[in-house]
């Protein structure tokens, strides 16, 4: 009897939870989107999309001194509406 290897495809299920602002932004950006129009010369070419994000508002800046023996390090907390950023003194704002 021959031994044959069989591989089965893996199915990855990812649950995405978003807030209402992200859903509203997505809906507003794609409201006038026409699926029949492609921004390339050849219809079989891939479409390259570039996008970016930036920090809009800083609510508060908190400095936390931390001491490691003779060394000291200062950590800066940037508190924004949805996320918190941790920066050390070696990183620039």
PyMOL Python script that loads the backbone (N, CA, C, O; Angstrom):
from pymol import cmd

cmd.read_pdbstr("""\
ATOM      1  N   UNK A   1       0.840  -1.173   0.000  1.00  0.00           N
ATOM      2  CA  UNK A   1       0.000   0.000   0.000  1.00  0.00           C
ATOM      3  C   UNK A   1       0.889   1.242   0.000  1.00  0.00           C
ATOM      4  O   UNK A   1       1.811   1.342   0.809  1.00  0.00           O
ATOM      5  N   UNK A   2       0.624   2.171  -0.886  1.00  0.00           N
ATOM      6  CA  UNK A   2       1.416   3.400  -0.976  1.00  0.00           C
ATOM      7  C   UNK A   2       0.912   4.416   0.042  1.00  0.00           C
ATOM      8  O   UNK A   2      -0.291   4.585   0.243  1.00  0.00           O
ATOM      9  N   UNK A   3       1.866   5.084   0.674  1.00  0.00           N
ATOM     10  CA  UNK A   3       1.520   6.177   1.591  1.00  0.00           C
ATOM     11  C   UNK A   3       1.562   7.487   0.812  1.00  0.00           C
ATOM     12  O   UNK A   3       2.605   7.866   0.279  1.00  0.00           O
ATOM     13  N   UNK A   4       0.447   8.163   0.749  1.00  0.00           N
ATOM     14  CA  UNK A   4       0.375   9.440   0.041  1.00  0.00           C
ATOM     15  C   UNK A   4       0.020  10.536   1.031  1.00  0.00           C
ATOM     16  O   UNK A   4      -0.868  10.385   1.869  1.00  0.00           O
ATOM     17  N   UNK A   5       0.728  11.624   0.912  1.00  0.00           N
ATOM     18  CA  UNK A   5       0.467  12.762   1.796  1.00  0.00           C
ATOM     19  C   UNK A   5      -0.692  13.576   1.234  1.00  0.00           C
ATOM     20  O   UNK A   5      -0.812  13.775   0.025  1.00  0.00           O
ATOM     21  N   UNK A   6      -1.509  14.023   2.116  1.00  0.00           N
ATOM     22  CA  UNK A   6      -2.653  14.840   1.723  1.00  0.00           C
ATOM     23  C   UNK A   6      -2.644  16.111   2.557  1.00  0.00           C
ATOM     24  O   UNK A   6      -2.591  16.051   3.785  1.00  0.00           O
ATOM     25  N   UNK A   7      -2.695  17.239   1.907  1.00  0.00           N
ATOM     26  CA  UNK A   7      -2.749  18.501   2.642  1.00  0.00           C
ATOM     27  C   UNK A   7      -4.115  19.131   2.438  1.00  0.00           C
ATOM     28  O   UNK A   7      -4.662  19.129   1.335  1.00  0.00           O
ATOM     29  N   UNK A   8      -4.644  19.659   3.500  1.00  0.00           N
ATOM     30  CA  UNK A   8      -5.939  20.321   3.452  1.00  0.00           C
ATOM     31  C   UNK A   8      -5.737  21.825   3.567  1.00  0.00           C
ATOM     32  O   UNK A   8      -4.880  22.273   4.330  1.00  0.00           O
ATOM     33  N   UNK A   9      -6.496  22.599   2.837  1.00  0.00           N
ATOM     34  CA  UNK A   9      -6.350  24.063   2.962  1.00  0.00           C
ATOM     35  C   UNK A   9      -6.834  24.540   4.326  1.00  0.00           C
ATOM     36  O   UNK A   9      -7.800  24.019   4.884  1.00  0.00           O
ATOM     37  N   UNK A  10      -6.148  25.523   4.835  1.00  0.00           N
ATOM     38  CA  UNK A  10      -6.522  26.111   6.121  1.00  0.00           C
ATOM     39  C   UNK A  10      -7.461  27.284   5.877  1.00  0.00           C
ATOM     40  O   UNK A  10      -7.278  28.061   4.940  1.00  0.00           O
ATOM     41  N   UNK A  11      -8.442  27.395   6.716  1.00  0.00           N
ATOM     42  CA  UNK A  11      -9.386  28.507   6.623  1.00  0.00           C
ATOM     43  C   UNK A  11      -9.158  29.410   7.821  1.00  0.00           C
ATOM     44  O   UNK A  11      -9.223  28.966   8.967  1.00  0.00           O
ATOM     45  N   UNK A  12      -8.895  30.661   7.555  1.00  0.00           N
ATOM     46  CA  UNK A  12      -8.645  31.639   8.607  1.00  0.00           C
ATOM     47  C   UNK A  12      -9.870  32.531   8.741  1.00  0.00           C
ATOM     48  O   UNK A  12     -10.285  33.192   7.789  1.00  0.00           O
ATOM     49  N   UNK A  13     -10.429  32.534   9.921  1.00  0.00           N
ATOM     50  CA  UNK A  13     -11.585  33.377  10.194  1.00  0.00           C
ATOM     51  C   UNK A  13     -11.143  34.469  11.151  1.00  0.00           C
ATOM     52  O   UNK A  13     -10.668  34.185  12.251  1.00  0.00           O
ATOM     53  N   UNK A  14     -11.296  35.706  10.736  1.00  0.00           N
ATOM     54  CA  UNK A  14     -10.894  36.842  11.550  1.00  0.00           C
ATOM     55  C   UNK A  14     -12.132  37.668  11.860  1.00  0.00           C
ATOM     56  O   UNK A  14     -12.880  38.059  10.963  1.00  0.00           O
ATOM     57  N   UNK A  15     -12.331  37.923  13.130  1.00  0.00           N
ATOM     58  CA  UNK A  15     -13.454  38.758  13.536  1.00  0.00           C
ATOM     59  C   UNK A  15     -12.970  40.194  13.635  1.00  0.00           C
ATOM     60  O   UNK A  15     -11.999  40.482  14.335  1.00  0.00           O
ATOM     61  N   UNK A  16     -13.636  41.079  12.948  1.00  0.00           N
ATOM     62  CA  UNK A  16     -13.248  42.484  12.936  1.00  0.00           C
ATOM     63  C   UNK A  16     -14.319  43.275  13.671  1.00  0.00           C
ATOM     64  O   UNK A  16     -15.501  43.231  13.330  1.00  0.00           O
ATOM     65  N   UNK A  17     -13.871  43.998  14.686  1.00  0.00           N
ATOM     66  CA  UNK A  17     -14.777  44.846  15.446  1.00  0.00           C
ATOM     67  C   UNK A  17     -14.361  46.289  15.200  1.00  0.00           C
ATOM     68  O   UNK A  17     -13.215  46.659  15.451  1.00  0.00           O
ATOM     69  N   UNK A  18     -15.274  47.090  14.717  1.00  0.00           N
ATOM     70  CA  UNK A  18     -14.951  48.489  14.470  1.00  0.00           C
ATOM     71  C   UNK A  18     -16.000  49.357  15.142  1.00  0.00           C
ATOM     72  O   UNK A  18     -17.097  48.910  15.476  1.00  0.00           O
ATOM     73  N   UNK A  19     -15.630  50.593  15.325  1.00  0.00           N
ATOM     74  CA  UNK A  19     -16.587  51.499  15.947  1.00  0.00           C
ATOM     75  C   UNK A  19     -17.410  52.205  14.877  1.00  0.00           C
ATOM     76  O   UNK A  19     -17.145  52.066  13.683  1.00  0.00           O
ATOM     77  N   UNK A  20     -18.385  52.944  15.303  1.00  0.00           N
ATOM     78  CA  UNK A  20     -19.301  53.573  14.348  1.00  0.00           C
ATOM     79  C   UNK A  20     -18.621  54.657  13.529  1.00  0.00           C
ATOM     80  O   UNK A  20     -19.040  54.921  12.401  1.00  0.00           O
ATOM     81  N   UNK A  21     -17.567  55.305  14.072  1.00  0.00           N
ATOM     82  CA  UNK A  21     -16.867  56.339  13.316  1.00  0.00           C
ATOM     83  C   UNK A  21     -16.089  55.726  12.152  1.00  0.00           C
ATOM     84  O   UNK A  21     -16.056  56.293  11.059  1.00  0.00           O
ATOM     85  N   UNK A  22     -15.471  54.580  12.383  1.00  0.00           N
ATOM     86  CA  UNK A  22     -14.752  53.904  11.304  1.00  0.00           C
ATOM     87  C   UNK A  22     -15.724  53.432  10.231  1.00  0.00           C
ATOM     88  O   UNK A  22     -15.437  53.534   9.039  1.00  0.00           O
ATOM     89  N   UNK A  23     -16.866  52.920  10.653  1.00  0.00           N
ATOM     90  CA  UNK A  23     -17.876  52.497   9.683  1.00  0.00           C
ATOM     91  C   UNK A  23     -18.401  53.680   8.876  1.00  0.00           C
ATOM     92  O   UNK A  23     -18.608  53.564   7.668  1.00  0.00           O
ATOM     93  N   UNK A  24     -18.614  54.808   9.532  1.00  0.00           N
ATOM     94  CA  UNK A  24     -19.109  55.998   8.838  1.00  0.00           C
ATOM     95  C   UNK A  24     -18.069  56.525   7.853  1.00  0.00           C
ATOM     96  O   UNK A  24     -18.420  56.941   6.749  1.00  0.00           O
ATOM     97  N   UNK A  25     -16.784  56.511   8.242  1.00  0.00           N
ATOM     98  CA  UNK A  25     -15.716  56.943   7.347  1.00  0.00           C
ATOM     99  C   UNK A  25     -15.653  56.041   6.122  1.00  0.00           C
ATOM    100  O   UNK A  25     -15.545  56.525   4.995  1.00  0.00           O
ATOM    101  N   UNK A  26     -15.719  54.748   6.337  1.00  0.00           N
ATOM    102  CA  UNK A  26     -15.698  53.793   5.225  1.00  0.00           C
ATOM    103  C   UNK A  26     -16.874  54.034   4.280  1.00  0.00           C
ATOM    104  O   UNK A  26     -16.709  54.025   3.060  1.00  0.00           O
ATOM    105  N   UNK A  27     -18.042  54.245   4.841  1.00  0.00           N
ATOM    106  CA  UNK A  27     -19.234  54.489   4.024  1.00  0.00           C
ATOM    107  C   UNK A  27     -19.116  55.796   3.243  1.00  0.00           C
ATOM    108  O   UNK A  27     -19.495  55.852   2.074  1.00  0.00           O
ATOM    109  N   UNK A  28     -18.595  56.846   3.880  1.00  0.00           N
ATOM    110  CA  UNK A  28     -18.449  58.140   3.203  1.00  0.00           C
ATOM    111  C   UNK A  28     -17.417  58.082   2.079  1.00  0.00           C
ATOM    112  O   UNK A  28     -17.619  58.680   1.022  1.00  0.00           O
ATOM    113  N   UNK A  29     -16.314  57.367   2.301  1.00  0.00           N
ATOM    114  CA  UNK A  29     -15.267  57.290   1.289  1.00  0.00           C
ATOM    115  C   UNK A  29     -15.701  56.481   0.073  1.00  0.00           C
ATOM    116  O   UNK A  29     -15.291  56.785  -1.048  1.00  0.00           O
ATOM    117  N   UNK A  30     -16.510  55.473   0.277  1.00  0.00           N
ATOM    118  CA  UNK A  30     -16.898  54.601  -0.828  1.00  0.00           C
ATOM    119  C   UNK A  30     -18.306  54.866  -1.350  1.00  0.00           C
ATOM    120  O   UNK A  30     -18.851  54.043  -2.085  1.00  0.00           O
ATOM    121  N   UNK A  31     -18.900  55.988  -0.986  1.00  0.00           N
ATOM    122  CA  UNK A  31     -20.281  56.269  -1.382  1.00  0.00           C
ATOM    123  C   UNK A  31     -20.424  56.384  -2.903  1.00  0.00           C
ATOM    124  O   UNK A  31     -21.349  55.812  -3.481  1.00  0.00           O
ATOM    125  N   UNK A  32     -19.522  57.113  -3.549  1.00  0.00           N
ATOM    126  CA  UNK A  32     -19.597  57.315  -4.993  1.00  0.00           C
ATOM    127  C   UNK A  32     -18.679  56.371  -5.765  1.00  0.00           C
ATOM    128  O   UNK A  32     -18.403  56.615  -6.939  1.00  0.00           O
ATOM    129  N   UNK A  33     -18.204  55.309  -5.138  1.00  0.00           N
ATOM    130  CA  UNK A  33     -17.277  54.374  -5.780  1.00  0.00           C
ATOM    131  C   UNK A  33     -17.998  53.571  -6.856  1.00  0.00           C
ATOM    132  O   UNK A  33     -19.049  52.981  -6.605  1.00  0.00           O
ATOM    133  N   UNK A  34     -17.430  53.555  -8.041  1.00  0.00           N
ATOM    134  CA  UNK A  34     -17.986  52.791  -9.154  1.00  0.00           C
ATOM    135  C   UNK A  34     -17.093  51.581  -9.380  1.00  0.00           C
ATOM    136  O   UNK A  34     -15.925  51.737  -9.736  1.00  0.00           O
ATOM    137  N   UNK A  35     -17.617  50.385  -9.181  1.00  0.00           N
ATOM    138  CA  UNK A  35     -16.828  49.163  -9.316  1.00  0.00           C
ATOM    139  C   UNK A  35     -16.464  48.859 -10.764  1.00  0.00           C
ATOM    140  O   UNK A  35     -15.551  48.070 -11.009  1.00  0.00           O
ATOM    141  N   UNK A  36     -17.142  49.456 -11.717  1.00  0.00           N
ATOM    142  CA  UNK A  36     -16.884  49.181 -13.130  1.00  0.00           C
ATOM    143  C   UNK A  36     -15.720  49.990 -13.693  1.00  0.00           C
ATOM    144  O   UNK A  36     -15.235  49.678 -14.780  1.00  0.00           O
ATOM    145  N   UNK A  37     -15.267  51.001 -12.999  1.00  0.00           N
ATOM    146  CA  UNK A  37     -14.178  51.851 -13.474  1.00  0.00           C
ATOM    147  C   UNK A  37     -12.906  51.487 -12.712  1.00  0.00           C
ATOM    148  O   UNK A  37     -12.885  51.452 -11.482  1.00  0.00           O
ATOM    149  N   UNK A  38     -11.838  51.216 -13.481  1.00  0.00           N
ATOM    150  CA  UNK A  38     -10.552  50.895 -12.857  1.00  0.00           C
ATOM    151  C   UNK A  38      -9.536  51.957 -13.263  1.00  0.00           C
ATOM    152  O   UNK A  38      -9.443  52.285 -14.446  1.00  0.00           O
ATOM    153  N   UNK A  39      -8.777  52.500 -12.325  1.00  0.00           N
ATOM    154  CA  UNK A  39      -7.822  53.572 -12.640  1.00  0.00           C
ATOM    155  C   UNK A  39      -6.497  53.062 -13.205  1.00  0.00           C
ATOM    156  O   UNK A  39      -5.435  53.528 -12.794  1.00  0.00           O
ATOM    157  N   UNK A  40      -6.543  52.113 -14.140  1.00  0.00           N
ATOM    158  CA  UNK A  40      -5.344  51.596 -14.806  1.00  0.00           C
ATOM    159  C   UNK A  40      -5.617  51.530 -16.305  1.00  0.00           C
ATOM    160  O   UNK A  40      -6.772  51.497 -16.732  1.00  0.00           O
ATOM    161  N   UNK A  41      -4.551  51.511 -17.099  1.00  0.00           N
ATOM    162  CA  UNK A  41      -4.724  51.440 -18.555  1.00  0.00           C
ATOM    163  C   UNK A  41      -5.167  50.044 -18.998  1.00  0.00           C
ATOM    164  O   UNK A  41      -6.051  49.908 -19.844  1.00  0.00           O
ATOM    165  N   UNK A  42      -4.556  49.022 -18.429  1.00  0.00           N
ATOM    166  CA  UNK A  42      -4.895  47.652 -18.775  1.00  0.00           C
ATOM    167  C   UNK A  42      -5.819  47.098 -17.693  1.00  0.00           C
ATOM    168  O   UNK A  42      -5.488  47.170 -16.510  1.00  0.00           O
ATOM    169  N   UNK A  43      -6.952  46.556 -18.072  1.00  0.00           N
ATOM    170  CA  UNK A  43      -7.941  46.088 -17.094  1.00  0.00           C
ATOM    171  C   UNK A  43      -7.443  44.920 -16.258  1.00  0.00           C
ATOM    172  O   UNK A  43      -7.965  44.673 -15.172  1.00  0.00           O
ATOM    173  N   UNK A  44      -6.435  44.195 -16.749  1.00  0.00           N
ATOM    174  CA  UNK A  44      -5.917  43.066 -15.975  1.00  0.00           C
ATOM    175  C   UNK A  44      -4.769  43.470 -15.048  1.00  0.00           C
ATOM    176  O   UNK A  44      -4.270  42.641 -14.286  1.00  0.00           O
ATOM    177  N   UNK A  45      -4.347  44.727 -15.106  1.00  0.00           N
ATOM    178  CA  UNK A  45      -3.267  45.201 -14.233  1.00  0.00           C
ATOM    179  C   UNK A  45      -3.761  45.364 -12.804  1.00  0.00           C
ATOM    180  O   UNK A  45      -4.940  45.619 -12.560  1.00  0.00           O
ATOM    181  N   UNK A  46      -2.840  45.211 -11.874  1.00  0.00           N
ATOM    182  CA  UNK A  46      -3.176  45.402 -10.461  1.00  0.00           C
ATOM    183  C   UNK A  46      -3.278  46.888 -10.151  1.00  0.00           C
ATOM    184  O   UNK A  46      -2.572  47.707 -10.740  1.00  0.00           O
ATOM    185  N   UNK A  47      -4.141  47.219  -9.243  1.00  0.00           N
ATOM    186  CA  UNK A  47      -4.313  48.604  -8.808  1.00  0.00           C
ATOM    187  C   UNK A  47      -3.495  48.797  -7.545  1.00  0.00           C
ATOM    188  O   UNK A  47      -3.672  48.061  -6.574  1.00  0.00           O
ATOM    189  N   UNK A  48      -2.601  49.779  -7.545  1.00  0.00           N
ATOM    190  CA  UNK A  48      -1.800  50.075  -6.364  1.00  0.00           C
ATOM    191  C   UNK A  48      -2.458  51.225  -5.615  1.00  0.00           C
ATOM    192  O   UNK A  48      -2.730  52.283  -6.181  1.00  0.00           O
ATOM    193  N   UNK A  49      -2.704  50.996  -4.336  1.00  0.00           N
ATOM    194  CA  UNK A  49      -3.365  51.991  -3.499  1.00  0.00           C
ATOM    195  C   UNK A  49      -2.426  52.367  -2.372  1.00  0.00           C
ATOM    196  O   UNK A  49      -1.881  51.493  -1.697  1.00  0.00           O
ATOM    197  N   UNK A  50      -2.233  53.658  -2.162  1.00  0.00           N
ATOM    198  CA  UNK A  50      -1.412  54.150  -1.057  1.00  0.00           C
ATOM    199  C   UNK A  50      -2.269  55.049  -0.189  1.00  0.00           C
ATOM    200  O   UNK A  50      -3.030  55.876  -0.692  1.00  0.00           O
ATOM    201  N   UNK A  51      -2.143  54.884   1.114  1.00  0.00           N
ATOM    202  CA  UNK A  51      -2.873  55.753   2.025  1.00  0.00           C
ATOM    203  C   UNK A  51      -2.035  55.955   3.269  1.00  0.00           C
ATOM    204  O   UNK A  51      -1.098  55.200   3.525  1.00  0.00           O
ATOM    205  N   UNK A  52      -2.367  56.961   4.032  1.00  0.00           N
ATOM    206  CA  UNK A  52      -1.628  57.261   5.249  1.00  0.00           C
ATOM    207  C   UNK A  52      -2.553  57.785   6.320  1.00  0.00           C
ATOM    208  O   UNK A  52      -3.707  58.127   6.064  1.00  0.00           O
ATOM    209  N   UNK A  53      -2.025  57.839   7.514  1.00  0.00           N
ATOM    210  CA  UNK A  53      -2.792  58.348   8.651  1.00  0.00           C
ATOM    211  C   UNK A  53      -1.878  59.239   9.474  1.00  0.00           C
ATOM    212  O   UNK A  53      -0.657  59.086   9.449  1.00  0.00           O
ATOM    213  N   UNK A  54      -2.468  60.154  10.190  1.00  0.00           N
ATOM    214  CA  UNK A  54      -1.676  61.036  11.031  1.00  0.00           C
ATOM    215  C   UNK A  54      -2.416  61.315  12.327  1.00  0.00           C
ATOM    216  O   UNK A  54      -3.634  61.152  12.414  1.00  0.00           O
ATOM    217  N   UNK A  55      -1.674  61.731  13.316  1.00  0.00           N
ATOM    218  CA  UNK A  55      -2.235  62.084  14.611  1.00  0.00           C
ATOM    219  C   UNK A  55      -2.876  63.461  14.490  1.00  0.00           C
ATOM    220  O   UNK A  55      -2.205  64.425  14.122  1.00  0.00           O
ATOM    221  N   UNK A  56      -4.140  63.561  14.789  1.00  0.00           N
ATOM    222  CA  UNK A  56      -4.865  64.818  14.610  1.00  0.00           C
ATOM    223  C   UNK A  56      -4.849  65.664  15.871  1.00  0.00           C
ATOM    224  O   UNK A  56      -4.631  66.873  15.799  1.00  0.00           O
ATOM    225  N   UNK A  57      -5.074  65.057  17.007  1.00  0.00           N
ATOM    226  CA  UNK A  57      -5.231  65.841  18.225  1.00  0.00           C
ATOM    227  C   UNK A  57      -4.530  65.151  19.394  1.00  0.00           C
ATOM    228  O   UNK A  57      -4.681  63.944  19.584  1.00  0.00           O
ATOM    229  N   UNK A  58      -3.769  65.910  20.171  1.00  0.00           N
ATOM    230  CA  UNK A  58      -3.178  65.423  21.413  1.00  0.00           C
ATOM    231  C   UNK A  58      -3.991  66.015  22.553  1.00  0.00           C
ATOM    232  O   UNK A  58      -4.113  67.235  22.664  1.00  0.00           O
ATOM    233  N   UNK A  59      -4.546  65.159  23.397  1.00  0.00           N
ATOM    234  CA  UNK A  59      -5.371  65.625  24.506  1.00  0.00           C
ATOM    235  C   UNK A  59      -4.513  66.012  25.702  1.00  0.00           C
ATOM    236  O   UNK A  59      -4.749  67.050  26.320  1.00  0.00           O
ATOM    237  N   UNK A  60      -3.515  65.190  26.036  1.00  0.00           N
ATOM    238  CA  UNK A  60      -2.710  65.457  27.222  1.00  0.00           C
ATOM    239  C   UNK A  60      -1.342  64.818  27.050  1.00  0.00           C
ATOM    240  O   UNK A  60      -1.213  63.800  26.371  1.00  0.00           O
ATOM    241  N   UNK A  61      -0.320  65.408  27.662  1.00  0.00           N
ATOM    242  CA  UNK A  61       1.029  64.858  27.670  1.00  0.00           C
ATOM    243  C   UNK A  61       1.413  64.613  29.115  1.00  0.00           C
ATOM    244  O   UNK A  61       1.371  65.527  29.939  1.00  0.00           O
ATOM    245  N   UNK A  62       1.786  63.385  29.423  1.00  0.00           N
ATOM    246  CA  UNK A  62       2.147  63.006  30.786  1.00  0.00           C
ATOM    247  C   UNK A  62       3.584  62.515  30.770  1.00  0.00           C
ATOM    248  O   UNK A  62       3.928  61.629  29.987  1.00  0.00           O
ATOM    249  N   UNK A  63       4.424  63.078  31.623  1.00  0.00           N
ATOM    250  CA  UNK A  63       5.817  62.634  31.731  1.00  0.00           C
ATOM    251  C   UNK A  63       5.956  61.749  32.959  1.00  0.00           C
ATOM    252  O   UNK A  63       5.534  62.118  34.055  1.00  0.00           O
ATOM    253  N   UNK A  64       6.549  60.581  32.767  1.00  0.00           N
ATOM    254  CA  UNK A  64       6.726  59.625  33.851  1.00  0.00           C
ATOM    255  C   UNK A  64       8.217  59.348  33.999  1.00  0.00           C
ATOM    256  O   UNK A  64       8.802  58.702  33.129  1.00  0.00           O
ATOM    257  N   UNK A  65       8.858  59.820  35.083  1.00  0.00           N
ATOM    258  CA  UNK A  65      10.277  59.493  35.274  1.00  0.00           C
ATOM    259  C   UNK A  65      10.419  58.046  35.740  1.00  0.00           C
ATOM    260  O   UNK A  65       9.674  57.586  36.604  1.00  0.00           O
ATOM    261  N   UNK A  66      11.376  57.343  35.162  1.00  0.00           N
ATOM    262  CA  UNK A  66      11.648  55.967  35.552  1.00  0.00           C
ATOM    263  C   UNK A  66      13.130  55.859  35.859  1.00  0.00           C
ATOM    264  O   UNK A  66      13.954  56.383  35.110  1.00  0.00           O
ATOM    265  N   UNK A  67      13.478  55.194  36.938  1.00  0.00           N
ATOM    266  CA  UNK A  67      14.864  55.096  37.381  1.00  0.00           C
ATOM    267  C   UNK A  67      15.307  53.642  37.373  1.00  0.00           C
ATOM    268  O   UNK A  67      14.618  52.771  37.903  1.00  0.00           O
ATOM    269  N   UNK A  68      16.448  53.389  36.775  1.00  0.00           N
ATOM    270  CA  UNK A  68      17.053  52.064  36.732  1.00  0.00           C
ATOM    271  C   UNK A  68      18.447  52.177  37.339  1.00  0.00           C
ATOM    272  O   UNK A  68      19.418  52.401  36.616  1.00  0.00           O
ATOM    273  N   UNK A  69      18.555  52.028  38.631  1.00  0.00           N
ATOM    274  CA  UNK A  69      19.850  52.164  39.287  1.00  0.00           C
ATOM    275  C   UNK A  69      20.374  53.568  39.115  1.00  0.00           C
ATOM    276  O   UNK A  69      19.743  54.521  39.572  1.00  0.00           O
ATOM    277  N   UNK A  70      21.517  53.720  38.465  1.00  0.00           N
ATOM    278  CA  UNK A  70      22.099  55.037  38.215  1.00  0.00           C
ATOM    279  C   UNK A  70      21.552  55.678  36.936  1.00  0.00           C
ATOM    280  O   UNK A  70      21.794  56.859  36.685  1.00  0.00           O
ATOM    281  N   UNK A  71      20.822  54.916  36.133  1.00  0.00           N
ATOM    282  CA  UNK A  71      20.297  55.438  34.876  1.00  0.00           C
ATOM    283  C   UNK A  71      18.870  55.921  35.068  1.00  0.00           C
ATOM    284  O   UNK A  71      18.094  55.319  35.810  1.00  0.00           O
ATOM    285  N   UNK A  72      18.538  56.986  34.410  1.00  0.00           N
ATOM    286  CA  UNK A  72      17.153  57.463  34.448  1.00  0.00           C
ATOM    287  C   UNK A  72      16.629  57.541  33.020  1.00  0.00           C
ATOM    288  O   UNK A  72      17.369  57.836  32.081  1.00  0.00           O
ATOM    289  N   UNK A  73      15.389  57.280  32.885  1.00  0.00           N
ATOM    290  CA  UNK A  73      14.744  57.318  31.580  1.00  0.00           C
ATOM    291  C   UNK A  73      13.390  57.987  31.756  1.00  0.00           C
ATOM    292  O   UNK A  73      12.689  57.728  32.734  1.00  0.00           O
ATOM    293  N   UNK A  74      13.024  58.829  30.831  1.00  0.00           N
ATOM    294  CA  UNK A  74      11.749  59.522  30.925  1.00  0.00           C
ATOM    295  C   UNK A  74      10.839  59.038  29.806  1.00  0.00           C
ATOM    296  O   UNK A  74      11.205  59.072  28.632  1.00  0.00           O
ATOM    297  N   UNK A  75       9.674  58.598  30.179  1.00  0.00           N
ATOM    298  CA  UNK A  75       8.693  58.120  29.215  1.00  0.00           C
ATOM    299  C   UNK A  75       7.591  59.157  29.074  1.00  0.00           C
ATOM    300  O   UNK A  75       7.124  59.716  30.066  1.00  0.00           O
ATOM    301  N   UNK A  76       7.186  59.406  27.863  1.00  0.00           N
ATOM    302  CA  UNK A  76       6.141  60.384  27.595  1.00  0.00           C
ATOM    303  C   UNK A  76       4.904  59.639  27.105  1.00  0.00           C
ATOM    304  O   UNK A  76       4.980  58.840  26.172  1.00  0.00           O
ATOM    305  N   UNK A  77       3.786  59.901  27.731  1.00  0.00           N
ATOM    306  CA  UNK A  77       2.517  59.337  27.293  1.00  0.00           C
ATOM    307  C   UNK A  77       1.772  60.400  26.493  1.00  0.00           C
ATOM    308  O   UNK A  77       1.496  61.484  27.007  1.00  0.00           O
ATOM    309  N   UNK A  78       1.453  60.101  25.267  1.00  0.00           N
ATOM    310  CA  UNK A  78       0.622  60.989  24.467  1.00  0.00           C
ATOM    311  C   UNK A  78      -0.785  60.417  24.490  1.00  0.00           C
ATOM    312  O   UNK A  78      -1.048  59.369  23.901  1.00  0.00           O
ATOM    313  N   UNK A  79      -1.676  61.100  25.165  1.00  0.00           N
ATOM    314  CA  UNK A  79      -3.046  60.628  25.289  1.00  0.00           C
ATOM    315  C   UNK A  79      -3.890  61.270  24.199  1.00  0.00           C
ATOM    316  O   UNK A  79      -4.037  62.491  24.151  1.00  0.00           O
ATOM    317  N   UNK A  80      -4.431  60.452  23.343  1.00  0.00           N
ATOM    318  CA  UNK A  80      -5.305  60.942  22.289  1.00  0.00           C
ATOM    319  C   UNK A  80      -6.705  60.394  22.525  1.00  0.00           C
ATOM    320  O   UNK A  80      -6.957  59.688  23.502  1.00  0.00           O
ATOM    321  N   UNK A  81      -7.598  60.729  21.624  1.00  0.00           N
ATOM    322  CA  UNK A  81      -8.988  60.323  21.807  1.00  0.00           C
ATOM    323  C   UNK A  81      -9.154  58.802  21.761  1.00  0.00           C
ATOM    324  O   UNK A  81      -9.938  58.249  22.532  1.00  0.00           O
ATOM    325  N   UNK A  82      -8.440  58.128  20.882  1.00  0.00           N
ATOM    326  CA  UNK A  82      -8.648  56.690  20.732  1.00  0.00           C
ATOM    327  C   UNK A  82      -7.440  55.837  21.089  1.00  0.00           C
ATOM    328  O   UNK A  82      -7.599  54.654  21.390  1.00  0.00           O
ATOM    329  N   UNK A  83      -6.227  56.406  21.064  1.00  0.00           N
ATOM    330  CA  UNK A  83      -5.041  55.594  21.323  1.00  0.00           C
ATOM    331  C   UNK A  83      -4.098  56.318  22.262  1.00  0.00           C
ATOM    332  O   UNK A  83      -4.215  57.526  22.466  1.00  0.00           O
ATOM    333  N   UNK A  84      -3.175  55.584  22.824  1.00  0.00           N
ATOM    334  CA  UNK A  84      -2.142  56.129  23.690  1.00  0.00           C
ATOM    335  C   UNK A  84      -0.790  55.739  23.110  1.00  0.00           C
ATOM    336  O   UNK A  84      -0.566  54.569  22.797  1.00  0.00           O
ATOM    337  N   UNK A  85       0.111  56.700  22.965  1.00  0.00           N
ATOM    338  CA  UNK A  85       1.439  56.453  22.430  1.00  0.00           C
ATOM    339  C   UNK A  85       2.463  56.565  23.550  1.00  0.00           C
ATOM    340  O   UNK A  85       2.396  57.487  24.363  1.00  0.00           O
ATOM    341  N   UNK A  86       3.407  55.633  23.598  1.00  0.00           N
ATOM    342  CA  UNK A  86       4.500  55.674  24.561  1.00  0.00           C
ATOM    343  C   UNK A  86       5.772  56.056  23.822  1.00  0.00           C
ATOM    344  O   UNK A  86       6.153  55.390  22.859  1.00  0.00           O
ATOM    345  N   UNK A  87       6.428  57.110  24.257  1.00  0.00           N
ATOM    346  CA  UNK A  87       7.680  57.537  23.655  1.00  0.00           C
ATOM    347  C   UNK A  87       8.736  57.654  24.737  1.00  0.00           C
ATOM    348  O   UNK A  87       8.448  58.120  25.840  1.00  0.00           O
ATOM    349  N   UNK A  88       9.950  57.236  24.434  1.00  0.00           N
ATOM    350  CA  UNK A  88      11.055  57.442  25.358  1.00  0.00           C
ATOM    351  C   UNK A  88      11.798  58.695  24.931  1.00  0.00           C
ATOM    352  O   UNK A  88      11.503  59.274  23.886  1.00  0.00           O
ATOM    353  N   UNK A  89      12.765  59.113  25.744  1.00  0.00           N
ATOM    354  CA  UNK A  89      13.474  60.357  25.424  1.00  0.00           C
ATOM    355  C   UNK A  89      14.337  60.215  24.178  1.00  0.00           C
ATOM    356  O   UNK A  89      14.704  61.224  23.575  1.00  0.00           O
ATOM    357  N   UNK A  90      14.673  58.988  23.771  1.00  0.00           N
ATOM    358  CA  UNK A  90      15.473  58.803  22.569  1.00  0.00           C
ATOM    359  C   UNK A  90      14.638  58.963  21.299  1.00  0.00           C
ATOM    360  O   UNK A  90      15.189  59.187  20.221  1.00  0.00           O
ATOM    361  N   UNK A  91      13.320  58.852  21.417  1.00  0.00           N
ATOM    362  CA  UNK A  91      12.444  59.035  20.265  1.00  0.00           C
ATOM    363  C   UNK A  91      12.023  60.493  20.175  1.00  0.00           C
ATOM    364  O   UNK A  91      11.843  61.166  21.190  1.00  0.00           O
ATOM    365  N   UNK A  92      11.869  60.966  18.955  1.00  0.00           N
ATOM    366  CA  UNK A  92      11.459  62.351  18.766  1.00  0.00           C
ATOM    367  C   UNK A  92       9.971  62.412  18.519  1.00  0.00           C
ATOM    368  O   UNK A  92       9.384  61.490  17.952  1.00  0.00           O
ATOM    369  N   UNK A  93       9.358  63.513  18.952  1.00  0.00           N
ATOM    370  CA  UNK A  93       7.927  63.719  18.704  1.00  0.00           C
ATOM    371  C   UNK A  93       7.718  64.184  17.290  1.00  0.00           C
ATOM    372  O   UNK A  93       6.582  64.416  16.877  1.00  0.00           O
TER     373      UNK A  93
END
""", "prot")
cmd.dss("prot")
cmd.show_as("cartoon", "prot")
cmd.util.cbc("prot")
cmd.orient("prot")
